[in-house]
């Protein structure tokens, strides 16, 4: 026997822990439910629950049930921390790729380039962040969604660095590029049409973190923005809002919704 336990193989600490673990979902339980979930005799559950209640770690409700006491709720609130991008992003990309059947990328801005992970439709897993997985910021929807909410000095540094023409459709004029970022700030949607790859286009939305700061962006690769992209836009909006909510620890209403696709037409591509 362990300690003063009357059940072979279980210490008092183990029993108390098993009782407290039944309240991880914030539920209320009857004594019978506590005993069953913790795997304890009712007499033992009653004795330990009563002692925990005397320390205010559990509370008795008016109908005789038990729930987590204020000290536990305070500890839980203090210790809880929002998940990180590497923790949550792969799940979001998996779901979004399955829903849209498009290639999905999540990127963060690093030294004027976009470090990204991606999920192709199908069985391949989400890639990992690596030094080799970077994209230029200015010709990608992913980069524009990030630059649009970056400090003005960062945008100017990107322009000074040079808006290299990757295709005949790449926006290389500083003025046109600034206007494109202004539209993205207004609509919270970035679109590029055949600017990095002549055969594909992209649409991206920002991901907000604590304090409303943009910490990442998610991009869908599409063949043609001329067709109805409302379904993929809706899925992208849900994904970015969901991830923003988790990373920022805010209620959904504090994350601004995506605007109507009627306002999202990018500038007509032409050479600078």
N, C-alpha and C positions, 0 to 999 in steps of 0.2 A: 504494500500500500504506500501511497505518496503522501507525506505530511500527516495530517489528521483526517484525511479523507476516509469515508466509509465505502467508497466505490473503488475497487482495485484499479491501479494504473492511472488515476486522475488526481492531480493536486488541486488544492483549493483555488490556486491561481487559475488553473485550467478551467475550472467550473465557473468562476466569476467572469473570465474572459468569454466563455461560450454564452453566458447570459447577456453580457453587454453587446456581443456581436449580433444578437437577434434584433438589435435596434439600429443597425446600420442604415436602414432605409427610412428611419424616422417614424417607424410604425408604433402602434400601441398593441400590446399583447395581454391576453389573460394569463393567469398563472399556469393554467394547463398548457397553453401554447408555448410559454417560455420553457416549461419542462420538456415538452416534446422537441422543440427546436434546438435546445441545448443538450438534449440527450441525458436528462437528469431525472431522478425520482421527484415527484411533486413535493415531498417533504423537504428535500434538499433545495429545490428551486425556491420554495417559500421562505426558507431560512435565509438564503443568500440574497434574494430579492428584497426581503424586509431590511436586511442590514444595509444593502446598497441604497435603499430608500432613506434610511436614517442618516446616511451621509449625503443625501440629496443627489446622488448620482442617478437614481431613478425617482420618478414621481408616480404617485397613485392618482388615478383619475376618479371622477365621481362614480363611475360604474364599476370600480374595482380593478380596472386594467392598470398596466404599468406602461410608462413611456420614459424616454431619455430625460434626465433632469437638466436644469439650467447649466450646471458646470460642464457637463458633457457637450451640450449644445454650443457653449461658448468656446470650448476647446476645439470642437469641430469647425466652427466658423473661423477661428484664428489660424488653424493649421491648413485649412483647405487652400489650395493654390490652383490657379488656372492652368490647364494643360499647355504644353509648348507646341510650336508648329511641327517639329519632327514627330511628336507623339500623335497628333490628331490629323495632320494633313494627309497621310497615306489613306486613311479610311475615307476621307472626303473625296479624294481623287478616285478611289475605287468605285464609289457609288456614282460619282458624276460621269465617269467613263462608261459605266454600264448603262446609265440612263440615256446618255446622248450618243453613244457609239462613236465618240470623237476622241482624238488624242487630247489629253488634259495635262496642263502643266501648272505647277505652283512655283512662284519665284520670289526671291528677295533681292533687294538692291545691294550690291557689294562693289565698291570702288568703280561706280559708273557702268558696271555690267550686271547682268541678271544671273544669279546662281539659282538653279531650278532642279526640281524633281518632276518626273512625268509618269503618266500611266497611259499606255496604248490600249485600245480596245482588245479584248481577248484575255488570255490566261496569264500573260506576263505580269509579274508583280510590279509595284511602284518602284522606281529607281531611287537611289539615295543621293543626297547632296555630295558633290565631289568637285575638286578643283577643275576637272575637265568639262564639267557640265555647266557651261555659261553661254549666255546669249547677249548680243548687243542690245542696248536698251532702246535706241531711237527707232529702229524699224519693226519693233515687235509690240503687239498689244500689251503683252505682259510688262515690258519696260515702260511703256507710256502710262499704264495704270499706276506704276510706282513713281515715276518722275513727276506726274501731275500733282502729287501730294508731297513732294520733296521740297526742301528749301529752295528759294530762287537761285541761290549760289550754286547748288548742285545742278540745276537745270543749265545754268550758264556754263558751268564746267563741261557738261556733256556737249554743249554746242561748240565751245572752243576746241574741244577734243576733235571735233569734226563729225558731220552727219554723212557718213560714207554711203554712197549709192550701191546697195546690194543688188537691186534690179532697176529696171527702167521706171518703176513705180515708187521707189523710195523717196520719201519727203526729205529733201536736203536743204531747203530754204529755212534759215533760222526763224523768219517771221511766220511762215506756215507751220513750222514745228511748234512754236509757242502757241499759235492759235489752236492747234490740235490738242495741246495739253490743257488749254483753257476750256475747251469743249468737254474734255474728260473730267476736269474738276467740277464742271456744272452738272454733267449727266451721271458721273460715277461709272462710266463705261468707256473703254478704249477700244477702238477698232483700227485694224490695219488691213489694207487690201493689196496682197501680192508684193509687199515691200521687202521682205526678207527672202522669200521663196516665191518665184513667179507663178507657182501652181497652187498656192494656198493663201488663205487669209486667216485673221485671228480676231477674236473678241475676248476682252478681259475685264474683270471687275476687281476692285481693291478689297483687301481684308483688313478690317480695323482691329486695333488692339486696345489696351488700356488708355483711357484719356482721349479716345478718338484718333489716335495715331495710326497711320497706315503702316502695317508691318509686313504685308505680303500682297500678292495678287494671284488670281487664278485665271488661266487662259484656256479657251477652247480653240482648236484648229479646225477650220471649216473650209470647204472647197470654194464656196461662192457666197458672198454676202448679199448678192442680188436676190437670192431665194428667201423664202420665209424662214427667218431664224428665231422666230418667237419661242418655239418649244425649247431650243437649246439655251436661249437667253433666260427663260424662266427657270430652268434647271440650274444654270450658273448663278442666278440671283439667290436662289434658295441655298446653294452650297456656300457662297461667300457670306451670306447673312448668318448661316448656322455656325460657320467657323469663327466669324467675328464675335458672335455671342459667347462662344466657349472661351476664346482667348481673352476677351475683355471682361468676362464675368458680368455682363450687362443683360437686362431683359431685352427681348426681341425688338420692342418698339424704339429702343434707342439707336438701333442700326438702321440707317436710312435705306429705304427700298430703292430698287432700280427704277429708273424712269421708263416711260413708254419708248418702244423701239422707233416711234415716229421721229424722235429727236436725235437719233444716233447716227445719221448718215455722215461718214467721214468726208474730209475734203476730197475733191476730184483729183486723183493722182496725176501729176505731170512733172516733167523735169524742172529742176530749179533754174 
